[in-house]
Amino acid sequence: MRTTFRKLFHVISHIEELICIICMFGITILMFSAVLSRYVFSYSIAGVDEIATFMFLWAALFGASAGFKYDKHGSVPIIANLLPGGARRIFDVAGLLVMGAFFLFLTRYTWIFLAQSYRVGQTSPATDIPVWIVNAGIFVALGLCSLRCFSAAIRDISGRRRYPAAPELPE
């Protein structure tokens, strides 16, 4: 029972990476199938580009959350590098809090948009996928981004290491 919970916790703690892998693999398979179908069989598969767009959107947003999780997100630390250690730490924490608040703001409005698309019953034009499903992924990804930012700020304030080391790829 304990190993089951441990495995479940491991999957949940790496959900961003898992979703990114699934989306990128899905995009590759879908686009390869679409190109093969079009140029070899002279038959075009309807809706592949739309599904690939949705998967790319999810991969980008969940990838951003994973970037915050491992402290590998893009930044331009020109001003922060000029500051002494204590001021740099305050600057970093303030930046994380502002980013977390911004992601929380986006999460709130994505929830409103999600509820509206569910209520209206809007579907995507080519595949008839309910738009609320796509918006739900955006909502979860933005919520995870805000959670990761606030988590990093709390860890910085408490003086602990911000994030675990990013997984290394075997050479």
RODODO-24051 format. One record per residue: x, z, y of N, C-alpha, C in turn. Coordinates in steps of 0.05 Angstrom, whole numbers, padded with zeros to 5 digits, always signed. Example, Ala and Ser with C-alpha at 12.3 -4.5 7.8 and 13.67 -1.06 7.14 Angstrom:
! RODODO-24051
+00264+00156-00114+00246+00156-00090+00264+00156-00066
+00257+00142-00045+00273+00143-00021+00258+00157+00001
! end
This chain:
! RODODO-24051
+00016+00000-00024+00000+00000+00000+00017+00000+00025
+00039+00016+00024+00056+00018+00047+00070-00009+00053
+00079-00023+00031+00092-00048+00035+00073-00069+00046
+00047-00067+00039+00027-00085+00050+00025-00082+00080
+00023-00057+00089+00022-00052+00118+00047-00061+00132
+00070-00057+00119+00095-00065+00131+00096-00096+00134
+00087-00110+00114+00086-00139+00116+00066-00149+00137
+00043-00135+00138+00023-00142+00158+00034-00137+00186
+00047-00114+00190+00059-00108+00216+00081-00128+00224
+00096-00137+00204+00117-00157+00209+00104-00184+00218
+00083-00192+00205+00069-00217+00213+00058-00214+00241
+00045-00191+00247+00033-00187+00273+00055-00186+00295
+00077-00174+00289+00098-00172+00310+00112-00198+00314
+00109-00217+00296+00121-00244+00300+00099-00266+00302
+00076-00258+00312+00054-00277+00313+00060-00301+00332
+00074-00296+00354+00081-00317+00372+00097-00339+00359
+00118-00330+00344+00135-00349+00331+00120-00364+00310
+00103-00350+00295+00087-00363+00274+00069-00385+00285
+00055-00378+00307+00037-00398+00319+00053-00422+00330
+00076-00417+00342+00093-00439+00352+00102-00457+00329
+00110-00445+00307+00119-00461+00284+00097-00478+00273
+00073-00466+00270+00050-00480+00260+00043-00503+00279
+00042-00498+00304+00034-00519+00324+00055-00541+00325
+00080-00535+00325+00101-00556+00327+00101-00572+00301
+00098-00559+00278+00097-00574+00253+00072-00591+00252
+00049-00581+00262+00025-00596+00263+00026-00620+00281
+00039-00617+00304+00042-00639+00323+00059-00661+00310
+00081-00653+00296+00098-00672+00283+00083-00688+00262
+00069-00674+00245+00054-00688+00224+00032-00706+00235
+00017-00695+00255-00005-00711+00266+00006-00737+00280
+00027-00734+00296+00037-00757+00310+00050-00777+00291
+00064-00767+00271+00076-00785+00251+00054-00800+00236
+00033-00786+00229+00010-00799+00215-00003-00820+00233
-00006-00813+00259-00019-00832+00278-00002-00857+00281
+00024-00854+00284+00041-00878+00288+00042-00894+00262
+00045-00881+00239+00045-00895+00214+00018-00910+00210
-00003-00897+00216-00030-00909+00212-00033-00933+00231
-00024-00931+00255-00028-00952+00274-00011-00977+00268
+00015-00972+00263+00033-00995+00260+00036-01006+00232
+00030-00990+00212+00032-00999+00184+00004-01009+00174
-00017-00994+00180-00043-01001+00169-00061-01013+00190
-00052-01016+00214-00068-01027+00237-00094-01012+00240
-00093-00986+00236-00117-00970+00239-00109-00945+00256
-00125-00940+00277-00118-00918+00294-00136-00894+00288
-00124-00871+00286-00138-00846+00280-00148-00834+00306
-00174-00831+00308-00187-00821+00332-00182-00791+00335
-00175-00782+00359-00173-00754+00365-00147-00741+00360
-00128-00755+00348-00102-00743+00342-00087-00734+00367
-00088-00751+00388-00074-00744+00413-00087-00719+00426
-00113-00716+00423-00126-00693+00435-00118-00667+00420
-00118-00668+00394-00110-00645+00378-00081-00638+00383
-00064-00658+00385-00035-00654+00391-00032-00641+00419
-00048-00649+00438-00047-00637+00464-00054-00608+00463
-00076-00601+00449-00084-00573+00446-00062-00556+00433
-00050-00568+00412-00029-00553+00397-00004-00550+00415
+00002-00570+00431+00025-00568+00449+00020-00546+00470
-00004-00545+00480-00011-00524+00500-00008-00496+00488
-00018-00492+00464-00015-00467+00450+00014-00460+00445
+00030-00480+00435+00058-00476+00430+00073-00468+00455
+00067-00480+00477+00081-00474+00502+00074-00445+00511
+00049-00438+00510+00041-00411+00520+00050-00389+00501
+00047-00393+00475+00057-00373+00456+00088-00372+00456
+00100-00395+00461+00129-00395+00464+00138-00380+00489
+00123-00381+00510+00129-00365+00534+00128-00335+00527
+00108-00327+00512+00105-00299+00504+00129-00291+00487
+00137-00309+00468+00161-00302+00452+00186-00301+00469
+00187-00317+00490+00210-00316+00508+00212-00289+00522
+00189-00279+00530+00189-00252+00543+00195-00230+00523
+00187-00235+00498+00192-00215+00477+00222-00212+00472
+00236-00234+00472+00265-00233+00466+00282-00235+00491
+00270-00233+00514+00285-00235+00540+00300-00261+00542
+00288-00283+00533+00301-00309+00534+00285-00328+00552
+00269-00318+00570+00254-00335+00588+00272-00344+00610
+00265-00366+00623+00281-00377+00644+00279-00361+00669
+00302-00358+00682+00302-00344+00708+00326-00354+00724
+00324-00349+00750+00345-00356+00768+00354-00330+00782
+00374-00317+00771+00381-00290+00781+00401-00291+00804
+00398-00309+00823+00417-00311+00845+00417-00286+00862
+00394-00277+00870+00392-00253+00887+00398-00228+00870
+00388-00227+00846+00392-00203+00829+00421-00199+00823
+00437-00220+00820+00465-00217+00813+00481-00206+00837
+00471-00208+00861+00485-00197+00884+00481-00167+00888
+00461-00156+00874+00454-00128+00878+00471-00110+00860
+00475-00085+00869+00489-00066+00851+00471-00058+00828
+00483-00044+00808+00469-00037+00783+00441-00025+00786
+00439-00003+00802+00413+00011+00805+00392-00006+00819
+00400-00021+00840+00382-00038+00854+00374-00062+00837
+00392-00071+00821+00386-00093+00802+00365-00085+00782
+00367-00061+00772+00348-00051+00753+00320-00049+00766
+00319-00039+00790+00293-00037+00805+00282-00065+00810
+00299-00083+00817+00291-00111+00822+00280-00123+00796
+00293-00119+00774+00284-00129+00748+00257-00118+00740
+00254-00091+00743+00228-00078+00736+00206-00088+00754
+00212-00091+00780+00191-00101+00799+00183-00129+00791
+00202-00146+00784+00196-00173+00776+00179-00174+00751
+00185-00157+00731+00169-00155+00707+00141-00146+00713
+00138-00126+00731+00111-00116+00738+00095-00138+00752
+00108-00153+00770+00093-00174+00784+00085-00196+00765
+00104-00204+00747+00097-00224+00727+00075-00215+00708
+00076-00189+00700+00055-00178+00683+00028-00178+00696
+00028-00171+00722+00003-00171+00737-00008-00199+00740
+00010-00218+00745+00002-00246+00747-00011-00256+00721
+00003-00250+00699-00008-00259+00673-00035-00244+00667
-00037-00219+00675-00062-00205+00672-00085-00218+00689
-00078-00226+00713-00097-00241+00730-00106-00267+00716
-00087-00282+00706-00093-00307+00692-00110-00301+00667
-00104-00279+00653-00119-00272+00629-00148-00266+00636
-00152-00252+00657-00179-00245+00666-00196-00271+00671
-00184-00289+00686-00199-00314+00693-00201-00332+00669
-00182-00331+00651-00185-00347+00626-00208-00335+00609
-00211-00309+00609-00234-00297+00595-00260-00306+00607
-00262-00308+00633-00287-00317+00646-00292-00346+00638
-00271-00363+00639-00273-00391+00631-00280-00394+00602
-00269-00377+00585-00275-00377+00556-00304-00370+00551
-00314-00349+00565-00342-00341+00561-00361-00363+00571
-00353-00376+00593-00370-00398+00604-00371-00422+00584
-00348-00429+00574-00348-00452+00556-00362-00446+00530
-00362-00421+00521-00377-00413+00497-00407-00413+00503
-00414-00403+00526-00443-00402+00533-00454-00430+00536
-00439-00448+00548-00449-00475+00553-00448-00492+00527
-00430-00485+00509-00427-00500+00485-00411-00526+00489
-00393-00526+00508-00377-00549+00514-00359-00556+00490
-00357-00583+00484-00339-00592+00463-00320-00612+00475
-00297-00616+00461-00277-00636+00470-00288-00664+00466
-00280-00683+00482-00292-00710+00481-00287-00725+00455
-00263-00725+00445-00256-00742+00422-00262-00729+00395
-00258-00703+00393-00260-00690+00366-00284-00671+00363
-00298-00666+00384-00321-00647+00384-00313-00619+00376
-00287-00612+00381-00279-00584+00377-00290-00567+00399
-00302-00544+00393-00312-00527+00415-00289-00519+00433
-00293-00523+00459-00272-00517+00479-00265-00487+00479
-00284-00471+00472-00279-00442+00473-00257-00434+00453
-00253-00450+00431-00232-00444+00412-00205-00449+00425
-00202-00471+00439-00177-00477+00453-00172-00455+00475
-00193-00448+00489-00190-00428+00510-00184-00400+00499
-00193-00395+00475-00187-00369+00462-00157-00367+00457
-00145-00388+00448-00116-00388+00444-00101-00383+00470
-00110-00396+00491-00098-00392+00518-00101-00363+00527
-00125-00352+00522-00130-00324+00530-00112-00305+00515
-00109-00309+00489-00092-00291+00473-00062-00294+00482
-00053-00319+00486-00025-00323+00494-00019-00310+00521
-00037-00314+00541-00033-00302+00567-00034-00271+00565
-00052-00261+00549-00053-00232+00545-00027-00221+00532
-00016-00236+00513+00009-00228+00501+00032-00229+00521
+00031-00249+00538+00052-00251+00559+00051-00227+00577
+00027-00219+00586+00026-00195+00603+00034-00170+00588
+00026-00168+00563+00034-00145+00546+00064-00144+00543
+00077-00166+00538+00106-00167+00535+00120-00160+00561
+00110-00169+00584+00122-00162+00610+00120-00132+00616
+00096-00121+00612+00093-00092+00617+00109-00075+00597
+00111-00084+00572+00127-00071+00552+00156-00070+00560
+00166-00093+00570+00194-00094+00579+00198-00076+00603
+00179-00075+00622+00182-00058+00645+00183-00028+00637
+00166-00020+00618+00166+00007+00608+00192+00014+00595
+00202-00005+00579+00228+00000+00565+00251+00002+00586
+00250-00015+00606+00271-00014+00627+00270+00013+00642
+00246+00022+00649+00243+00047+00663+00252+00070+00647
+00246+00070+00620+00255+00092+00603+00284+00090+00595
+00297+00068+00602+00326+00065+00597+00333+00055+00570
+00313+00047+00554+00319+00036+00528+00326+00006+00530
+00337-00004+00508+00343-00033+00507+00317-00048+00510
+00316-00069+00526+00291-00083+00532+00278-00095+00508
+00292-00112+00494+00280-00126+00471+00299-00126+00448
+00289-00129+00424+00307-00132+00401+00322-00159+00404
+00344-00160+00390+00359-00185+00391+00342-00208+00380
+00345-00231+00391+00331-00255+00381+00342-00261+00353
+00326-00271+00335+00336-00278+00309+00357-00300+00311
+00378-00297+00296+00400-00317+00296+00394-00338+00275
+00400-00363+00282+00397-00384+00263+00422-00386+00245
+00419-00390+00220+00442-00393+00202+00458-00418+00209
+00484-00416+00207+00501-00439+00214+00508-00456+00190
! end
